[in-house]
Amino acid sequence: MAKAHRGKGIRELVSRGRGECPVCKRSNVKILYEQEAEEGKIKVCKTCRAAIKHGKKKAS
């Protein structure tokens, strides 16, 4: 199985999809997952998406 095209979709994003997560405030993590919040949709990191899904954190 070829691995040449893995991650190709995030190369076009600003900073290759990396930034500061608005929920956990960690910096330089991949911000790729959309999540519903009070003000609309926000993008969060993978661990915060799972924590919000399981009710351990709230999307702010």
PDB file with SEQRES, HELIX, SHEET and CRYST1 records, atoms N, CA, C and O in Angstrom:
SEQRES   1 A   60  MET ALA LYS ALA HIS ARG GLY LYS GLY ILE ARG GLU LEU          
SEQRES   2 A   60  VAL SER ARG GLY ARG GLY GLU CYS PRO VAL CYS LYS ARG          
SEQRES   3 A   60  SER ASN VAL LYS ILE LEU TYR GLU GLN GLU ALA GLU GLU          
SEQRES   4 A   60  GLY LYS ILE LYS VAL CYS LYS THR CYS ARG ALA ALA ILE          
SEQRES   5 A   60  LYS HIS GLY LYS LYS LYS ALA SER                              
HELIX    1 AA1 LYS A    8  ILE A   10  5                                   3    
HELIX    2 AA2 VAL A   14  GLY A   17  5                                   4    
HELIX    3 AA3 LYS A   46  LYS A   53  1                                   8    
SHEET    1 AA1 2 TYR A  33  ALA A  37  0                                        
SHEET    2 AA1 2 GLY A  40  VAL A  44 -1                                        
CRYST1    1.000    1.000    1.000  90.00  90.00  90.00 P 1           1          
ATOM      1  N   MET A   1       0.843  -1.182   0.000  1.00  0.00           N  
ATOM      2  CA  MET A   1       0.000   0.000   0.000  1.00  0.00           C  
ATOM      3  C   MET A   1       0.889   1.246   0.000  1.00  0.00           C  
ATOM      4  O   MET A   1       1.782   1.384   0.836  1.00  0.00           O  
ATOM      5  N   ALA A   2       0.638   2.128  -0.926  1.00  0.00           N  
ATOM      6  CA  ALA A   2       1.448   3.335  -1.058  1.00  0.00           C  
ATOM      7  C   ALA A   2       1.151   4.323   0.064  1.00  0.00           C  
ATOM      8  O   ALA A   2       0.014   4.445   0.522  1.00  0.00           O  
ATOM      9  N   LYS A   3       2.194   5.021   0.496  1.00  0.00           N  
ATOM     10  CA  LYS A   3       2.051   5.999   1.568  1.00  0.00           C  
ATOM     11  C   LYS A   3       2.449   7.391   1.103  1.00  0.00           C  
ATOM     12  O   LYS A   3       2.706   8.264   1.932  1.00  0.00           O  
ATOM     13  N   ALA A   4       2.504   7.615  -0.189  1.00  0.00           N  
ATOM     14  CA  ALA A   4       2.995   8.876  -0.724  1.00  0.00           C  
ATOM     15  C   ALA A   4       2.013  10.024  -0.546  1.00  0.00           C  
ATOM     16  O   ALA A   4       2.431  11.182  -0.546  1.00  0.00           O  
ATOM     17  N   HIS A   5       0.730   9.748  -0.394  1.00  0.00           N  
ATOM     18  CA  HIS A   5      -0.256  10.821  -0.368  1.00  0.00           C  
ATOM     19  C   HIS A   5      -0.866  11.049   1.013  1.00  0.00           C  
ATOM     20  O   HIS A   5      -1.854  11.774   1.126  1.00  0.00           O  
ATOM     21  N   ARG A   6      -0.317  10.463   2.043  1.00  0.00           N  
ATOM     22  CA  ARG A   6      -0.850  10.665   3.388  1.00  0.00           C  
ATOM     23  C   ARG A   6      -0.586  12.092   3.840  1.00  0.00           C  
ATOM     24  O   ARG A   6       0.538  12.581   3.732  1.00  0.00           O  
ATOM     25  N   GLY A   7      -1.610  12.759   4.343  1.00  0.00           N  
ATOM     26  CA  GLY A   7      -1.458  14.125   4.812  1.00  0.00           C  
ATOM     27  C   GLY A   7      -1.493  15.147   3.706  1.00  0.00           C  
ATOM     28  O   GLY A   7      -1.217  16.321   3.952  1.00  0.00           O  
ATOM     29  N   LYS A   8      -1.823  14.744   2.494  1.00  0.00           N  
ATOM     30  CA  LYS A   8      -1.826  15.676   1.373  1.00  0.00           C  
ATOM     31  C   LYS A   8      -2.892  16.748   1.548  1.00  0.00           C  
ATOM     32  O   LYS A   8      -2.697  17.885   1.119  1.00  0.00           O  
ATOM     33  N   GLY A   9      -4.011  16.406   2.169  1.00  0.00           N  
ATOM     34  CA  GLY A   9      -5.096  17.366   2.332  1.00  0.00           C  
ATOM     35  C   GLY A   9      -4.799  18.501   3.279  1.00  0.00           C  
ATOM     36  O   GLY A   9      -5.383  19.577   3.145  1.00  0.00           O  
ATOM     37  N   ILE A  10      -3.901  18.296   4.243  1.00  0.00           N  
ATOM     38  CA  ILE A  10      -3.610  19.367   5.194  1.00  0.00           C  
ATOM     39  C   ILE A  10      -2.434  20.234   4.759  1.00  0.00           C  
ATOM     40  O   ILE A  10      -2.138  21.235   5.413  1.00  0.00           O  
ATOM     41  N   ARG A  11      -1.773  19.880   3.694  1.00  0.00           N  
ATOM     42  CA  ARG A  11      -0.640  20.698   3.233  1.00  0.00           C  
ATOM     43  C   ARG A  11      -1.094  22.042   2.687  1.00  0.00           C  
ATOM     44  O   ARG A  11      -0.326  23.004   2.702  1.00  0.00           O  
ATOM     45  N   GLU A  12      -2.331  22.125   2.204  1.00  0.00           N  
ATOM     46  CA  GLU A  12      -2.824  23.378   1.656  1.00  0.00           C  
ATOM     47  C   GLU A  12      -3.351  24.318   2.742  1.00  0.00           C  
ATOM     48  O   GLU A  12      -3.555  25.503   2.479  1.00  0.00           O  
ATOM     49  N   LEU A  13      -3.573  23.811   3.952  1.00  0.00           N  
ATOM     50  CA  LEU A  13      -4.092  24.628   5.039  1.00  0.00           C  
ATOM     51  C   LEU A  13      -3.023  25.564   5.579  1.00  0.00           C  
ATOM     52  O   LEU A  13      -1.827  25.335   5.402  1.00  0.00           O  
ATOM     53  N   VAL A  14      -3.477  26.626   6.244  1.00  0.00           N  
ATOM     54  CA  VAL A  14      -2.554  27.577   6.844  1.00  0.00           C  
ATOM     55  C   VAL A  14      -1.767  26.867   7.934  1.00  0.00           C  
ATOM     56  O   VAL A  14      -2.356  26.191   8.778  1.00  0.00           O  
ATOM     57  N   SER A  15      -0.462  27.007   7.932  1.00  0.00           N  
ATOM     58  CA  SER A  15       0.448  26.363   8.889  1.00  0.00           C  
ATOM     59  C   SER A  15       0.263  24.857   8.931  1.00  0.00           C  
ATOM     60  O   SER A  15       0.492  24.228   9.965  1.00  0.00           O  
ATOM     61  N   ARG A  16      -0.150  24.276   7.814  1.00  0.00           N  
ATOM     62  CA  ARG A  16      -0.389  22.831   7.681  1.00  0.00           C  
ATOM     63  C   ARG A  16      -1.378  22.305   8.720  1.00  0.00           C  
ATOM     64  O   ARG A  16      -1.242  21.183   9.206  1.00  0.00           O  
ATOM     65  N   GLY A  17      -2.373  23.129   9.055  1.00  0.00           N  
ATOM     66  CA  GLY A  17      -3.428  22.704   9.970  1.00  0.00           C  
ATOM     67  C   GLY A  17      -3.071  22.802  11.433  1.00  0.00           C  
ATOM     68  O   GLY A  17      -3.814  22.309  12.282  1.00  0.00           O  
ATOM     69  N   ARG A  18      -1.952  23.425  11.752  1.00  0.00           N  
ATOM     70  CA  ARG A  18      -1.517  23.516  13.145  1.00  0.00           C  
ATOM     71  C   ARG A  18      -1.834  24.889  13.724  1.00  0.00           C  
ATOM     72  O   ARG A  18      -1.868  25.895  13.016  1.00  0.00           O  
ATOM     73  N   GLY A  19      -2.065  24.898  15.039  1.00  0.00           N  
ATOM     74  CA  GLY A  19      -2.350  26.147  15.728  1.00  0.00           C  
ATOM     75  C   GLY A  19      -2.634  25.881  17.191  1.00  0.00           C  
ATOM     76  O   GLY A  19      -2.223  24.857  17.736  1.00  0.00           O  
ATOM     77  N   GLU A  20      -3.343  26.816  17.831  1.00  0.00           N  
ATOM     78  CA  GLU A  20      -3.684  26.672  19.243  1.00  0.00           C  
ATOM     79  C   GLU A  20      -5.123  26.216  19.367  1.00  0.00           C  
ATOM     80  O   GLU A  20      -6.021  26.806  18.768  1.00  0.00           O  
ATOM     81  N   CYS A  21      -5.343  25.170  20.143  1.00  0.00           N  
ATOM     82  CA  CYS A  21      -6.690  24.645  20.361  1.00  0.00           C  
ATOM     83  C   CYS A  21      -7.447  25.605  21.273  1.00  0.00           C  
ATOM     84  O   CYS A  21      -6.928  25.979  22.325  1.00  0.00           O  
ATOM     85  N   PRO A  22      -8.655  26.011  20.902  1.00  0.00           N  
ATOM     86  CA  PRO A  22      -9.410  26.950  21.739  1.00  0.00           C  
ATOM     87  C   PRO A  22      -9.951  26.331  23.021  1.00  0.00           C  
ATOM     88  O   PRO A  22     -10.361  27.067  23.919  1.00  0.00           O  
ATOM     89  N   VAL A  23      -9.967  25.016  23.138  1.00  0.00           N  
ATOM     90  CA  VAL A  23     -10.503  24.356  24.332  1.00  0.00           C  
ATOM     91  C   VAL A  23      -9.408  24.124  25.366  1.00  0.00           C  
ATOM     92  O   VAL A  23      -9.541  24.551  26.513  1.00  0.00           O  
ATOM     93  N   CYS A  24      -8.330  23.454  24.974  1.00  0.00           N  
ATOM     94  CA  CYS A  24      -7.271  23.113  25.932  1.00  0.00           C  
ATOM     95  C   CYS A  24      -6.112  24.105  25.918  1.00  0.00           C  
ATOM     96  O   CYS A  24      -5.236  24.032  26.780  1.00  0.00           O  
ATOM     97  N   LYS A  25      -6.088  25.023  24.966  1.00  0.00           N  
ATOM     98  CA  LYS A  25      -5.064  26.075  24.843  1.00  0.00           C  
ATOM     99  C   LYS A  25      -3.659  25.546  24.568  1.00  0.00           C  
ATOM    100  O   LYS A  25      -2.676  26.253  24.792  1.00  0.00           O  
ATOM    101  N   ARG A  26      -3.557  24.309  24.085  1.00  0.00           N  
ATOM    102  CA  ARG A  26      -2.244  23.805  23.691  1.00  0.00           C  
ATOM    103  C   ARG A  26      -1.874  24.418  22.352  1.00  0.00           C  
ATOM    104  O   ARG A  26      -2.736  24.633  21.500  1.00  0.00           O  
ATOM    105  N   SER A  27      -0.593  24.699  22.169  1.00  0.00           N  
ATOM    106  CA  SER A  27      -0.154  25.332  20.932  1.00  0.00           C  
ATOM    107  C   SER A  27       0.551  24.316  20.034  1.00  0.00           C  
ATOM    108  O   SER A  27       1.072  23.303  20.501  1.00  0.00           O  
ATOM    109  N   ASN A  28       0.554  24.610  18.752  1.00  0.00           N  
ATOM    110  CA  ASN A  28       1.225  23.817  17.720  1.00  0.00           C  
ATOM    111  C   ASN A  28       0.706  22.386  17.646  1.00  0.00           C  
ATOM    112  O   ASN A  28       1.488  21.454  17.463  1.00  0.00           O  
ATOM    113  N   VAL A  29      -0.605  22.203  17.787  1.00  0.00           N  
ATOM    114  CA  VAL A  29      -1.239  20.906  17.584  1.00  0.00           C  
ATOM    115  C   VAL A  29      -2.127  21.002  16.352  1.00  0.00           C  
ATOM    116  O   VAL A  29      -2.505  22.099  15.942  1.00  0.00           O  
ATOM    117  N   LYS A  30      -2.456  19.876  15.769  1.00  0.00           N  
ATOM    118  CA  LYS A  30      -3.306  19.877  14.579  1.00  0.00           C  
ATOM    119  C   LYS A  30      -4.740  20.226  14.973  1.00  0.00           C  
ATOM    120  O   LYS A  30      -5.341  19.567  15.822  1.00  0.00           O  
ATOM    121  N   ILE A  31      -5.268  21.253  14.354  1.00  0.00           N  
ATOM    122  CA  ILE A  31      -6.626  21.728  14.607  1.00  0.00           C  
ATOM    123  C   ILE A  31      -7.461  21.356  13.382  1.00  0.00           C  
ATOM    124  O   ILE A  31      -7.644  22.173  12.479  1.00  0.00           O  
ATOM    125  N   LEU A  32      -7.964  20.129  13.353  1.00  0.00           N  
ATOM    126  CA  LEU A  32      -8.606  19.618  12.149  1.00  0.00           C  
ATOM    127  C   LEU A  32     -10.059  19.219  12.336  1.00  0.00           C  
ATOM    128  O   LEU A  32     -10.750  18.965  11.349  1.00  0.00           O  
ATOM    129  N   TYR A  33     -10.543  19.156  13.560  1.00  0.00           N  
ATOM    130  CA  TYR A  33     -11.851  18.574  13.822  1.00  0.00           C  
ATOM    131  C   TYR A  33     -12.870  19.656  14.156  1.00  0.00           C  
ATOM    132  O   TYR A  33     -12.677  20.417  15.104  1.00  0.00           O  
ATOM    133  N   GLU A  34     -13.962  19.733  13.380  1.00  0.00           N  
ATOM    134  CA  GLU A  34     -15.012  20.707  13.628  1.00  0.00           C  
ATOM    135  C   GLU A  34     -15.915  20.228  14.751  1.00  0.00           C  
ATOM    136  O   GLU A  34     -16.251  19.047  14.836  1.00  0.00           O  
ATOM    137  N   GLN A  35     -16.305  21.164  15.615  1.00  0.00           N  
ATOM    138  CA  GLN A  35     -17.142  20.847  16.756  1.00  0.00           C  
ATOM    139  C   GLN A  35     -18.157  21.973  16.938  1.00  0.00           C  
ATOM    140  O   GLN A  35     -17.833  23.145  16.749  1.00  0.00           O  
ATOM    141  N   GLU A  36     -19.373  21.617  17.301  1.00  0.00           N  
ATOM    142  CA  GLU A  36     -20.407  22.616  17.564  1.00  0.00           C  
ATOM    143  C   GLU A  36     -20.133  23.311  18.890  1.00  0.00           C  
ATOM    144  O   GLU A  36     -19.787  22.664  19.879  1.00  0.00           O  
ATOM    145  N   ALA A  37     -20.290  24.631  18.908  1.00  0.00           N  
ATOM    146  CA  ALA A  37     -20.148  25.426  20.125  1.00  0.00           C  
ATOM    147  C   ALA A  37     -21.286  26.441  20.156  1.00  0.00           C  
ATOM    148  O   ALA A  37     -22.134  26.466  19.264  1.00  0.00           O  
ATOM    149  N   GLU A  38     -21.294  27.279  21.195  1.00  0.00           N  
ATOM    150  CA  GLU A  38     -22.364  28.275  21.312  1.00  0.00           C  
ATOM    151  C   GLU A  38     -22.340  29.270  20.156  1.00  0.00           C  
ATOM    152  O   GLU A  38     -23.393  29.670  19.658  1.00  0.00           O  
ATOM    153  N   GLU A  39     -21.145  29.670  19.727  1.00  0.00           N  
ATOM    154  CA  GLU A  39     -21.017  30.675  18.670  1.00  0.00           C  
ATOM    155  C   GLU A  39     -20.976  30.080  17.275  1.00  0.00           C  
ATOM    156  O   GLU A  39     -20.773  30.813  16.307  1.00  0.00           O  
ATOM    157  N   GLY A  40     -21.160  28.793  17.143  1.00  0.00           N  
ATOM    158  CA  GLY A  40     -21.149  28.132  15.838  1.00  0.00           C  
ATOM    159  C   GLY A  40     -20.160  26.993  15.838  1.00  0.00           C  
ATOM    160  O   GLY A  40     -19.934  26.371  16.876  1.00  0.00           O  
ATOM    161  N   LYS A  41     -19.566  26.708  14.698  1.00  0.00           N  
ATOM    162  CA  LYS A  41     -18.601  25.626  14.593  1.00  0.00           C  
ATOM    163  C   LYS A  41     -17.205  26.159  14.861  1.00  0.00           C  
ATOM    164  O   LYS A  41     -16.827  27.222  14.368  1.00  0.00           O  
ATOM    165  N   ILE A  42     -16.441  25.409  15.650  1.00  0.00           N  
ATOM    166  CA  ILE A  42     -15.044  25.727  15.904  1.00  0.00           C  
ATOM    167  C   ILE A  42     -14.211  24.500  15.565  1.00  0.00           C  
ATOM    168  O   ILE A  42     -14.729  23.383  15.521  1.00  0.00           O  
ATOM    169  N   LYS A  43     -12.928  24.707  15.326  1.00  0.00           N  
ATOM    170  CA  LYS A  43     -12.024  23.597  15.052  1.00  0.00           C  
ATOM    171  C   LYS A  43     -11.207  23.333  16.299  1.00  0.00           C  
ATOM    172  O   LYS A  43     -10.634  24.249  16.890  1.00  0.00           O  
ATOM    173  N   VAL A  44     -11.158  22.052  16.698  1.00  0.00           N  
ATOM    174  CA  VAL A  44     -10.443  21.648  17.907  1.00  0.00           C  
ATOM    175  C   VAL A  44      -9.469  20.526  17.584  1.00  0.00           C  
ATOM    176  O   VAL A  44      -9.479  19.979  16.481  1.00  0.00           O  
ATOM    177  N   CYS A  45      -8.621  20.185  18.562  1.00  0.00           N  
ATOM    178  CA  CYS A  45      -7.658  19.099  18.375  1.00  0.00           C  
ATOM    179  C   CYS A  45      -8.348  17.753  18.591  1.00  0.00           C  
ATOM    180  O   CYS A  45      -9.506  17.695  19.005  1.00  0.00           O  
ATOM    181  N   LYS A  46      -7.632  16.692  18.309  1.00  0.00           N  
ATOM    182  CA  LYS A  46      -8.189  15.344  18.358  1.00  0.00           C  
ATOM    183  C   LYS A  46      -8.583  14.933  19.770  1.00  0.00           C  
ATOM    184  O   LYS A  46      -9.641  14.332  19.954  1.00  0.00           O  
ATOM    185  N   THR A  47      -7.768  15.238  20.768  1.00  0.00           N  
ATOM    186  CA  THR A  47      -8.078  14.837  22.141  1.00  0.00           C  
ATOM    187  C   THR A  47      -9.264  15.598  22.696  1.00  0.00           C  
ATOM    188  O   THR A  47     -10.066  15.028  23.436  1.00  0.00           O  
ATOM    189  N   CYS A  48      -9.396  16.872  22.358  1.00  0.00           N  
ATOM    190  CA  CYS A  48     -10.542  17.660  22.828  1.00  0.00           C  
ATOM    191  C   CYS A  48     -11.830  17.214  22.140  1.00  0.00           C  
ATOM    192  O   CYS A  48     -12.897  17.237  22.753  1.00  0.00           O  
ATOM    193  N   ARG A  49     -11.743  16.814  20.893  1.00  0.00           N  
ATOM    194  CA  ARG A  49     -12.932  16.314  20.198  1.00  0.00           C  
ATOM    195  C   ARG A  49     -13.467  15.073  20.892  1.00  0.00           C  
ATOM    196  O   ARG A  49     -14.677  14.935  21.069  1.00  0.00           O  
ATOM    197  N   ALA A  50     -12.576  14.168  21.286  1.00  0.00           N  
ATOM    198  CA  ALA A  50     -12.996  12.952  21.979  1.00  0.00           C  
ATOM    199  C   ALA A  50     -13.533  13.270  23.362  1.00  0.00           C  
ATOM    200  O   ALA A  50     -14.505  12.654  23.801  1.00  0.00           O  
ATOM    201  N   ALA A  51     -12.914  14.229  24.063  1.00  0.00           N  
ATOM    202  CA  ALA A  51     -13.366  14.593  25.402  1.00  0.00           C  
ATOM    203  C   ALA A  51     -14.738  15.267  25.352  1.00  0.00           C  
ATOM    204  O   ALA A  51     -15.571  15.026  26.226  1.00  0.00           O  
ATOM    205  N   ILE A  52     -14.982  16.096  24.357  1.00  0.00           N  
ATOM    206  CA  ILE A  52     -16.294  16.734  24.199  1.00  0.00           C  
ATOM    207  C   ILE A  52     -17.341  15.695  23.853  1.00  0.00           C  
ATOM    208  O   ILE A  52     -18.464  15.754  24.354  1.00  0.00           O  
ATOM    209  N   LYS A  53     -16.990  14.756  23.012  1.00  0.00           N  
ATOM    210  CA  LYS A  53     -17.917  13.709  22.609  1.00  0.00           C  
ATOM    211  C   LYS A  53     -18.357  12.853  23.798  1.00  0.00           C  
ATOM    212  O   LYS A  53     -19.514  12.438  23.870  1.00  0.00           O  
ATOM    213  N   HIS A  54     -17.437  12.588  24.730  1.00  0.00           N  
ATOM    214  CA  HIS A  54     -17.732  11.766  25.889  1.00  0.00           C  
ATOM    215  C   HIS A  54     -18.220  12.573  27.086  1.00  0.00           C  
ATOM    216  O   HIS A  54     -18.446  12.007  28.155  1.00  0.00           O  
ATOM    217  N   GLY A  55     -18.386  13.887  26.927  1.00  0.00           N  
ATOM    218  CA  GLY A  55     -18.940  14.710  27.986  1.00  0.00           C  
ATOM    219  C   GLY A  55     -17.961  15.127  29.061  1.00  0.00           C  
ATOM    220  O   GLY A  55     -18.382  15.570  30.129  1.00  0.00           O  
ATOM    221  N   LYS A  56     -16.672  15.000  28.815  1.00  0.00           N  
ATOM    222  CA  LYS A  56     -15.670  15.377  29.819  1.00  0.00           C  
ATOM    223  C   LYS A  56     -15.254  16.830  29.724  1.00  0.00           C  
ATOM    224  O   LYS A  56     -14.767  17.396  30.703  1.00  0.00           O  
ATOM    225  N   LYS A  57     -15.435  17.448  28.566  1.00  0.00           N  
ATOM    226  CA  LYS A  57     -15.120  18.863  28.372  1.00  0.00           C  
ATOM    227  C   LYS A  57     -16.286  19.516  27.649  1.00  0.00           C  
ATOM    228  O   LYS A  57     -17.106  18.838  27.030  1.00  0.00           O  
ATOM    229  N   LYS A  58     -16.353  20.841  27.734  1.00  0.00           N  
ATOM    230  CA  LYS A  58     -17.370  21.599  27.012  1.00  0.00           C  
ATOM    231  C   LYS A  58     -16.680  22.443  25.953  1.00  0.00           C  
ATOM    232  O   LYS A  58     -15.609  23.003  26.188  1.00  0.00           O  
ATOM    233  N   ALA A  59     -17.301  22.529  24.795  1.00  0.00           N  
ATOM    234  CA  ALA A  59     -16.773  23.380  23.724  1.00  0.00           C  
ATOM    235  C   ALA A  59     -17.102  24.814  24.069  1.00  0.00           C  
ATOM    236  O   ALA A  59     -18.263  25.166  24.278  1.00  0.00           O  
ATOM    237  N   SER A  60     -16.070  25.641  24.130  1.00  0.00           N  
ATOM    238  CA  SER A  60     -16.303  27.036  24.486  1.00  0.00           C  
ATOM    239  C   SER A  60     -16.295  27.933  23.288  1.00  0.00           C  
ATOM    240  O   SER A  60     -16.479  29.143  23.422  1.00  0.00           O  
TER     241      SER A  60                                                      
END                                                                             
